[in-house]
Amino acid sequence: MEMESSSYFRDEDLRLAQRLIESLRQDEEGQALLQQLQSSTSTDPSIDQALKTRLQADFSTEVSGGQVDKIVNIAKANVVQFLPATPEPKKVEPQNIPPSDVEFIGRELEIETLHQQLKQKGKVVVYSEQDSPGKTELARQYAKLAWKKEIYPGGICWLQGQGADLGYQVLKFAKSKLGLQPPEDGDLQSQINFCWSHWLEGDVLIVVDDVSDYQHVKFYLPPREQRFKLLITTPQNSLDESFSDEGFEPLFLSITTNKLKYLFIDEDDSDGYIFTYAFLIITILFLVCSGLSLLASYVWYGSDPWLQEFTEYGWIIEFIRTIIFTLAEIYIGFIVFSNELREFFGLGNTLPEYIKARNFIRIVMLAIAVATIIIVPYYHLDLAPQKLANVWNSQNPKNRVLLESNDGFALYKLPYLCYLPYSLINYIVVWLPVSSVTIYAAIKDSIFLNLYQRKIRDKQVKIALLNQHSFFVSSKKNICQKIANNFTEFSRIFVGRIGNYTAVFLGINIGIGFEVVYGSKTLAEMAILWQNVGYFLCIVALLIILLGYRFYEKSLHESTNLLLEINCGNIDDFQIQNSVTRFIRRVFNTYFNLYLGIIITTLLLIRALLS
């Protein structure tokens, strides 16, 4: 019982001593006493007396006379343990890189190049072919990565180049991030010079973003010391002489392949879609008009010479042809090449790379349309009736009817007059638009593939140059993988582009097959000629896109050479996976239209051989 009581009093004395120390922290007098208590290394009677006085004043009801000395001694012996731990001051990082939510992809090689340029030259200016956020984001991503890798122990200072407060931005950074206190009695320039001369040791990166005029900012920039690395971004599309005069190394940012592959994909255009639906409705109305024109020429006003020449049921064959052509136009023009259709008629966003091709094809299409409007009526109302009369009179000499007679108009001209709307609709509304849009799409895709291949080649050149140094962003293995991935992406896009033309290939085969089996029975020589011209233009479109294969081969050759130069492994596997045989196999495995088209082509060849 006595041991338990003694333990209780010891614990109570310890608690009172701790409370005493805590009470001293509540006022200035007590805090001063704590400082004396912590700094005193010897027994100081005045401190003991002050502690006793404070203990008796604050805890008189809890402390008896015999406990005072004991509690004071406990407080003095344990003052450090009783005081709460003083938090270490938060370390201020010497960097002010602004945050960003921008998704940044496809610029690893530019970051590698930028790092090597800063390492060798010390001054780099970044510019691009168009005003875009890519320059600022490139600088930001490089600064973040460099800070993470501790490339610049002297700090990374980010400054805004627009405005007149660049010098004050330098002062603010030096004071808040470096703890410098430049003399207040000096002017702005002298204070900035003080900051540069007293900057942290080690390499320093100074980023000045969005500099329109270098002459306005050069006075606030760091001195020509090797440890200060200067990175400037500018909205200029072509650099003025001030940057080259100051020894800046230029870094030009072209559009990335990740953005380039969307060049042929337009943004949503409500007006364009309204046009598409309107054009579709008009096409269907013209289809109805074609049917009425055929009924008039074959059934209502069909003469014996006409029916002898084009058969009694020729209107059914002709209407089936119109349906085939219209379905082909709807599928190819409104589904496969819907973007190109809107662009071609001026209701879609056309990129500058494609405007020349589009305008050229527009001019050709307009010339053909004008020629059609002139030639087709002349043929139907003059040449064709005369030829029909000659054939009929030569085969029926006893029932000769001259074209110039009253009956000649009804026998020879009237059926052709009724047939004229059908011809114009098929040529101008159906055949001409789908042929023109197909050729435009083929030229557009060929331009795109050429641009994409050139961008990949530019990347490969940069990799070859950077291979002489140690990589800053990626390892050698990752660079090799990136080269292979770049080409794989190009191959995938090329296969996707070819896929659109498998529908054209199938449509041509269906059309030719129909004409060979049935349609030629109802076509005059001139109609056969015009129809062959239409098929020829579609075949030209196929040849244009197939010629784009040379870009595939060129890119494959360059990628393989680069992999060899960097000494990457598995080059044989890369060549096998991207060989011509594998490429053709991917195309056939992806698009069933090719099989149907080849089957129809094979049947037509067999029929031609047998006949």
C-alpha positions in Angstrom: 0.0 0.0 0.0 2.9 2.3 0.8 4.6 1.6 -2.6 1.4 2.3 -4.5 1.0 5.7 -2.7 4.6 6.6 -3.4 4.1 5.8 -7.1 1.0 7.9 -7.2 2.8 10.9 -5.8 5.7 10.6 -8.3 3.3 10.5 -11.2 1.4 13.5 -9.8 4.6 15.5 -9.3 5.5 14.7 -13.0 2.2 15.9 -14.2 2.4 19.1 -12.2 5.9 19.8 -13.5 4.7 19.3 -17.1 1.7 21.6 -16.5 4.0 24.3 -15.1 6.1 24.3 -18.3 3.0 24.5 -20.4 1.7 27.4 -18.4 4.9 29.3 -19.0 4.3 29.2 -22.8 1.1 31.2 -22.4 2.5 34.6 -21.8 5.6 36.7 -22.6 7.0 36.6 -19.1 6.8 32.8 -18.9 8.3 32.5 -22.4 11.3 34.6 -21.3 11.7 32.4 -18.2 11.6 29.3 -20.5 14.4 30.8 -22.7 16.5 31.4 -19.6 15.8 27.9 -18.3 16.8 26.3 -21.7 20.0 28.4 -22.2 21.2 28.2 -18.5 23.9 25.5 -18.1 24.5 26.1 -14.3 22.2 26.4 -11.4 20.8 29.9 -11.3 19.0 30.7 -8.0 16.9 33.4 -9.6 15.4 30.9 -12.1 14.6 28.5 -9.2 12.9 31.3 -7.3 10.9 32.5 -10.4 9.7 28.9 -11.0 8.6 28.5 -7.4 6.8 31.7 -7.4 5.0 30.8 -10.7 4.2 27.3 -9.4 2.7 28.6 -6.1 0.7 31.3 -8.0 -0.8 29.1 -10.7 -1.2 25.8 -8.7 -1.6 26.9 -5.1 -4.5 24.6 -4.5 -2.7 21.6 -5.8 0.8 22.0 -4.4 1.8 21.6 -0.7 4.9 23.3 0.7 7.0 20.1 0.6 6.3 19.5 -3.1 7.5 22.8 -4.5 11.2 22.2 -4.6 10.7 18.7 -5.9 8.3 19.8 -8.8 10.7 22.7 -9.7 13.6 20.3 -10.0 11.5 17.9 -12.1 10.5 20.8 -14.4 14.1 21.9 -14.8 15.4 18.4 -15.5 12.7 17.6 -18.1 12.0 21.0 -19.8 13.1 19.8 -23.2 10.9 16.7 -23.1 7.9 18.7 -21.9 8.1 21.3 -24.6 6.4 20.3 -28.0 8.8 19.6 -30.8 9.5 22.7 -32.9 8.6 21.9 -36.5 11.4 22.4 -39.0 10.8 25.3 -41.4 9.4 24.2 -44.7 12.1 24.1 -47.3 11.5 26.5 -50.2 12.3 24.9 -53.5 14.1 27.3 -55.9 11.6 26.7 -58.8 8.3 28.2 -59.9 7.3 26.0 -62.8 3.6 26.6 -63.5 1.3 23.7 -63.3 -0.6 22.4 -66.4 -3.4 20.0 -67.2 -2.5 19.8 -70.9 -2.1 16.3 -72.2 1.5 16.3 -73.6 2.4 13.5 -76.0 4.7 12.9 -79.0 7.5 15.4 -78.1 10.1 13.1 -76.5 12.6 13.8 -79.3 12.1 17.5 -79.1 12.8 17.3 -75.3 15.9 15.3 -76.1 17.1 17.8 -78.6 16.3 20.8 -76.3 18.4 19.3 -73.5 21.4 18.7 -75.8 21.1 22.2 -77.2 21.0 23.8 -73.7 23.9 21.5 -72.6 26.1 22.5 -75.6 25.0 26.1 -76.5 23.4 27.4 -73.3 20.7 29.4 -75.2 17.7 28.0 -77.1 14.7 29.7 -78.7 11.6 27.6 -79.5 9.3 28.6 -82.3 6.8 26.9 -84.5 4.9 27.1 -87.8 1.7 28.1 -86.1 0.6 29.8 -83.0 -0.2 26.9 -80.6 0.4 25.9 -77.0 3.0 23.4 -78.0 6.0 25.7 -77.4 5.0 26.6 -73.8 4.1 23.1 -72.9 7.4 21.8 -74.3 9.3 24.2 -72.1 7.1 23.3 -69.1 7.5 19.6 -69.5 11.3 19.9 -70.0 11.6 22.1 -66.9 9.5 19.6 -64.8 11.6 16.7 -66.0 14.9 18.5 -65.4 13.9 19.5 -61.9 12.9 15.9 -61.1 16.3 14.7 -62.4 18.1 17.5 -60.4 19.8 18.8 -63.6 19.7 22.4 -62.3 20.6 22.6 -58.6 20.8 26.4 -58.9 17.0 26.5 -59.5 14.5 26.9 -62.4 13.1 30.4 -62.8 10.0 30.7 -65.0 9.3 34.2 -66.3 6.5 35.6 -68.5 7.9 37.5 -71.5 4.8 39.6 -72.2 4.5 42.8 -70.2 6.9 45.3 -68.7 7.4 43.6 -65.3 10.0 41.0 -66.2 12.6 42.6 -63.9 10.2 42.5 -61.0 9.5 38.9 -61.7 13.2 38.2 -61.3 13.3 40.1 -58.0 10.2 38.3 -56.7 11.8 34.9 -57.4 15.1 35.8 -55.9 13.4 37.1 -52.7 10.8 34.4 -52.2 12.7 31.3 -53.5 16.3 32.2 -52.8 16.0 34.4 -49.8 18.1 37.2 -51.4 17.7 40.8 -50.2 19.0 43.1 -52.8 19.8 46.7 -51.7 16.7 48.9 -51.7 18.6 52.1 -52.4 19.6 50.9 -56.0 17.6 51.1 -59.2 15.8 48.1 -60.7 18.7 47.1 -62.9 21.3 47.2 -60.1 19.0 45.0 -57.9 18.6 42.5 -60.7 22.4 42.4 -61.2 22.8 41.8 -57.5 20.4 38.8 -57.7 22.3 37.3 -60.6 25.7 37.7 -58.9 24.4 36.2 -55.6 22.3 33.3 -57.2 22.6 29.8 -55.8 25.6 27.7 -56.9 25.2 25.2 -59.7 23.6 25.2 -63.1 20.5 27.4 -63.4 17.6 27.2 -66.0 15.9 30.5 -66.9 12.7 30.1 -68.9 11.2 33.2 -70.5 7.8 32.3 -72.1 6.1 34.0 -75.0 8.7 36.6 -76.0 7.5 38.7 -78.9 10.5 41.2 -79.0 13.8 40.1 -77.6 15.1 43.6 -77.4 12.5 44.4 -74.6 13.7 41.6 -72.3 17.4 41.1 -72.9 18.4 43.7 -70.2 16.9 41.6 -67.5 18.4 38.3 -68.5 21.3 36.6 -66.7 24.9 37.4 -67.5 27.0 35.3 -70.0 28.0 32.6 -67.6 28.1 29.0 -68.5 26.0 27.9 -65.6 23.0 30.0 -66.6 21.0 28.2 -69.3 18.4 30.3 -71.1 15.3 29.0 -72.8 12.9 31.3 -74.6 9.7 30.6 -76.4 8.4 33.0 -79.0 5.2 33.3 -81.1 7.3 34.3 -84.1 6.8 32.0 -87.1 10.3 33.0 -88.4 13.0 34.2 -86.1 14.3 37.7 -86.4 18.0 38.5 -86.4 18.2 39.5 -82.7 18.1 35.8 -81.6 20.8 34.7 -84.0 23.0 37.7 -83.1 22.8 36.8 -79.4 23.9 33.2 -80.2 20.6 31.4 -79.6 20.2 27.9 -81.0 16.8 27.6 -82.7 14.4 24.7 -82.1 11.6 24.5 -84.6 8.4 22.7 -83.6 6.5 21.1 -86.5 3.1 19.5 -86.1 3.3 16.1 -84.4 2.3 12.9 -86.0 -0.3 12.5 -83.3 -2.0 15.6 -84.5 -1.2 15.1 -88.2 -3.1 11.8 -88.3 -6.3 13.7 -87.7 -5.8 16.1 -90.6 -8.4 14.2 -92.7 -10.9 14.1 -89.8 -13.0 17.3 -89.7 -14.7 18.8 -86.7 -18.4 18.4 -86.4 -20.0 20.7 -88.9 -23.8 21.0 -88.5 -24.1 22.9 -91.8 -22.2 20.2 -93.6 -24.5 17.5 -92.3 -27.5 19.5 -93.3 -26.1 19.7 -96.8 -25.4 16.0 -96.8 -29.0 15.2 -95.9 -30.3 17.8 -98.4 -28.2 16.4 -101.1 -29.3 12.9 -100.3 -33.0 13.9 -100.6 -32.3 15.6 -103.9 -30.6 12.5 -105.2 -33.6 10.4 -104.3 -35.9 12.9 -106.0 -33.8 12.7 -109.1 -34.0 8.9 -108.9 -37.8 9.3 -109.1 -37.4 11.6 -112.0 -35.2 9.1 -113.7 -37.9 6.4 -113.4 -40.5 8.7 -114.9 -38.1 9.6 -117.7 -37.7 5.9 -118.5 -41.4 5.2 -118.4 -42.0 8.0 -120.8 -39.3 7.0 -123.2 -40.1 3.2 -123.1 -43.7 2.8 -122.2 -45.7 6.0 -122.8 -44.0 7.3 -125.9 -41.8 4.3 -126.9 -41.8 3.9 -130.7 -41.1 0.8 -132.7 -37.7 2.0 -133.8 -36.8 2.8 -130.2 -38.0 -0.5 -128.8 -36.3 -2.4 -131.6 -33.0 -0.7 -130.7 -33.2 -0.9 -126.9 -35.7 -3.8 -126.3 -39.1 -3.6 -124.9 -38.0 -4.2 -121.3 -35.0 -1.9 -121.6 -36.4 0.5 -119.1 -36.2 -2.1 -116.4 -32.5 -2.7 -117.1 -32.0 1.1 -117.2 -33.8 1.6 -113.9 -31.8 -1.2 -112.3 -28.6 0.6 -113.5 -29.8 3.9 -111.9 -30.5 2.1 -108.6 -27.0 0.6 -108.6 -25.4 3.9 -109.4 -27.5 5.7 -106.8 -26.7 3.1 -104.1 -23.0 3.4 -105.0 -23.2 7.2 -104.7 -25.0 7.0 -101.3 -22.5 4.5 -99.9 -19.3 6.0 -101.3 -20.3 9.7 -101.2 -22.4 9.9 -98.0 -20.8 7.2 -95.9 -17.2 6.4 -97.0 -16.2 9.9 -98.1 -18.8 12.0 -96.3 -16.2 14.5 -95.1 -14.6 14.8 -98.5 -18.1 15.3 -100.1 -18.8 18.3 -97.7 -15.3 19.7 -98.3 -15.6 19.4 -102.0 -18.9 21.4 -102.1 -17.5 24.0 -99.7 -19.5 23.2 -96.6 -16.8 21.5 -94.6 -13.5 22.7 -93.1 -10.8 22.1 -95.7 -7.2 22.3 -94.5 -4.7 24.4 -96.5 -2.8 21.2 -97.6 -5.8 20.1 -99.6 -7.2 23.3 -101.0 -5.2 23.3 -104.2 -6.2 19.7 -105.0 -9.8 20.4 -104.3 -10.0 23.5 -106.4 -8.2 21.8 -109.4 -10.8 18.9 -109.3 -13.6 21.4 -109.0 -12.5 23.1 -112.2 -12.2 19.8 -114.0 -15.6 18.7 -112.8 -17.2 22.0 -113.8 -15.6 21.7 -117.3 -17.0 18.2 -117.7 -20.4 19.3 -116.4 -20.5 22.1 -119.0 -19.4 19.7 -121.7 -22.1 17.2 -120.6 -24.8 19.9 -120.7 -23.8 20.8 -124.2 -22.9 17.5 -125.8 -25.6 15.2 -124.3 -28.7 17.3 -125.4 -27.0 17.8 -128.8 -26.5 14.0 -129.1 -30.0 13.1 -127.9 -31.9 15.6 -130.0 -29.8 15.6 -133.2 -27.2 12.8 -133.7 -29.0 9.9 -132.0 -32.4 10.4 -133.7 -30.7 10.7 -137.1 -28.8 7.4 -136.4 -32.0 5.7 -135.1 -33.8 6.8 -138.3 -31.0 5.5 -140.5 -31.0 2.1 -138.8 -34.8 1.7 -138.9 -35.1 2.7 -142.6 -32.2 0.5 -143.6 -33.9 -2.5 -141.9 -37.4 -1.6 -143.0 -37.2 -0.2 -146.5 -40.9 -0.7 -147.2 -41.9 1.3 -144.0 -39.4 4.2 -144.4 -40.2 7.2 -142.3 -38.0 10.3 -142.7 -36.8 12.1 -139.6 -38.1 15.4 -141.0 -41.6 14.1 -141.5 -44.4 14.6 -139.0 -44.3 10.9 -137.9 -40.5 11.1 -137.7 -40.6 13.3 -134.6 -42.8 10.8 -132.7 -40.8 7.8 -133.9 -37.2 9.1 -133.5 -37.0 12.3 -131.5 -39.7 12.1 -128.9 -38.3 8.9 -127.1 -34.9 10.6 -127.0 -36.5 13.8 -125.7 -38.1 11.8 -122.9 -34.9 9.9 -122.3 -32.8 13.1 -122.0 -33.6 13.9 -118.2 -32.5 10.3 -117.4 -29.2 10.8 -119.1 -28.4 14.2 -117.6 -29.4 13.0 -114.1 -27.1 9.9 -114.3 -24.2 11.9 -115.7 -24.3 15.1 -113.7 -26.1 14.2 -110.4 -24.9 10.6 -109.9 -21.7 9.8 -111.9 -19.9 13.1 -111.9 -20.1 13.9 -108.1 -19.1 10.4 -106.9 -16.1 10.2 -109.4 -14.9 13.7 -108.4 -15.2 13.1 -104.7 -13.4 9.8 -105.0 -10.5 11.3 -106.9 -10.3 14.2 -104.4 -10.3 11.7 -101.5 -7.5 9.7 -103.2 -5.3 12.8 -103.8 -6.1 14.1 -100.3 -5.0 10.8 -98.7 -1.9 10.7 -100.9 -0.9 14.1 -99.6 -1.6 13.0 -96.0 0.5 9.9 -96.3 3.4 11.9 -97.9 3.2 14.4 -95.0 3.1 11.7 -92.4 6.0 9.8 -93.9 8.1 13.0 -94.0 7.3 13.7 -90.3 8.5 10.2 -89.4 11.6 10.7 -91.4 12.3 14.0 -89.6 11.9 12.2 -86.3 14.4 9.5 -87.4 17.0 12.2 -88.4 16.7 13.7 -84.9 17.1 10.3 -83.3 20.2 9.6 -85.4 21.7 12.9 -84.2 20.8 12.4 -80.6 22.2 8.9 -80.7 25.6 10.5 -80.3 24.7 11.5 -76.8 23.2 9.9 -73.7 19.4 10.1 -73.8 17.8 12.5 -71.4 14.2 11.3 -71.5 14.3 7.7 -72.6 16.6 4.7 -72.6 18.0 3.2 -75.8 15.5 0.3 -75.6 12.6 2.8 -75.4 13.9 4.7 -78.3 14.1 1.6 -80.4 10.5 0.7 -79.4 9.3 4.1 -80.3 10.8 3.9 -83.8 9.0 0.6 -84.3 5.8 2.0 -82.9 5.9 5.1 -85.1 6.1 2.9 -88.2 3.4 0.5 -86.9 1.1 3.5 -86.4 1.9 4.7 -90.0 1.1 1.2 -91.3 -2.2 1.1 -89.4 -3.3 4.4 -90.8 -2.3 3.4 -94.3 -4.3 0.2 -94.1 -7.2 2.3 -92.8 -7.0 4.7 -95.8 -6.9 1.8 -98.3 -10.0 0.3 -96.7 -12.1 3.2 -97.9 -11.2 2.4 -101.5 -12.2 -1.3 -101.2 -15.8 0.0 -101.5 -14.9 1.8 -104.7 -13.2 -1.3 -106.0 -16.3 -3.4 -105.3 -18.6 -0.7 -106.8 -16.6 -0.7 -110.0 -16.7 -4.5 -110.3 -20.5 -4.6 -109.7 -21.1 -1.8 -112.3 -18.9 -3.4 -114.9 -20.4 -6.8 -114.3 -23.9 -5.5 -114.7 -23.0 -3.7 -117.9 -21.3 -6.8 -119.4 -24.2 -9.1 -118.6 -27.3 -6.9 -119.1 -26.7 -3.2 -119.3 -24.9 -3.0 -122.7 -28.1 -4.1 -124.4 -29.7 -0.7 -123.7 -26.6 1.6 -124.2 -25.8 3.5 -127.3 -22.1 3.9 -128.4 -21.9 7.4 -126.9 -23.4 6.3 -123.6 -20.9 3.4 -123.4 -18.1 5.9 -124.0 -19.2 8.3 -121.2 -19.7 5.4 -118.8 -16.2 4.1 -119.5 -14.9 7.5 -118.8 -16.6 7.4 -115.4 -15.1 4.0 -114.6 -11.7 5.2 -115.7 -11.8 8.1 -113.3 -12.6 5.8 -110.4 -9.8 3.5 -111.4 -7.5 6.5 -111.5 -8.5 7.1 -107.9 -7.6 3.6 -107.0 -4.2 3.9 -108.7 -3.5 7.2 -106.9 -4.0 5.6 -103.5 -2.1 2.4 -104.5 0.8 4.6 -105.5 0.9 5.8 -101.9 2.4 2.4 -101.1 5.8 4.0 -102.1 5.5 6.1 -98.9 5.1 2.9 -96.9 8.1 1.3 -98.5 10.2 4.4 -98.0 9.3 4.8 -94.4 9.9 1.1 -93.8 13.4 1.4 -95.4 14.3 4.5 -93.3 13.0 2.9 -90.1 15.0 -0.2 -90.7 18.2 1.7 -91.4 17.8 3.7 -88.2 17.2 0.6 -86.1 20.5 -0.8 -87.6 22.3 2.5 -86.8 21.2 2.5 -83.2 22.0 -1.2 -82.9 18.5 -2.2 -81.9 17.7 -5.9 -81.5 15.1 -8.0 -83.3 15.5 -6.1 -86.6 14.7 -9.3 -88.5 11.4 -9.6 -86.7 10.6 -5.9 -87.5 11.2 -6.5 -91.2 9.2 -9.7 -91.3 6.2 -8.2 -89.5 6.1 -5.2 -91.9 6.9 -7.0 -95.2 4.8 -6.7 -98.3 3.2 -10.1 -97.7 2.2 -9.2 -94.2 0.9 -5.8 -95.3 -1.3 -7.4 -98.0 -2.5 -10.0 -95.6 -3.6 -7.3 -93.1 -5.5 -5.5 -95.8 -7.4 -8.7 -96.9 -8.0 -9.7 -93.3 -9.6 -6.3 -92.6 -11.8 -5.7 -95.6 -14.3 -8.3 -97.0 -15.1 -6.0 -99.9 -11.8 -7.1 -101.6 -12.9 -10.7 -101.7 -16.3 -9.8 -103.3 -14.6 -7.5 -105.9 -12.0 -10.2 -106.8 -14.7 -12.8 -107.1 -16.7 -10.6 -109.5 -13.5 -9.8 -111.5 -12.7 -13.5 -111.8 -16.2 -14.4 -113.0 -16.0 -11.6 -115.6 -12.7 -12.8 -116.9 -14.0 -16.4 -117.1 -17.0 -15.2 -119.0 -14.8 -13.2 -121.4 -12.6 -16.2 -122.1 -15.6 -18.5 -122.7 -17.3 -16.1 -125.0 
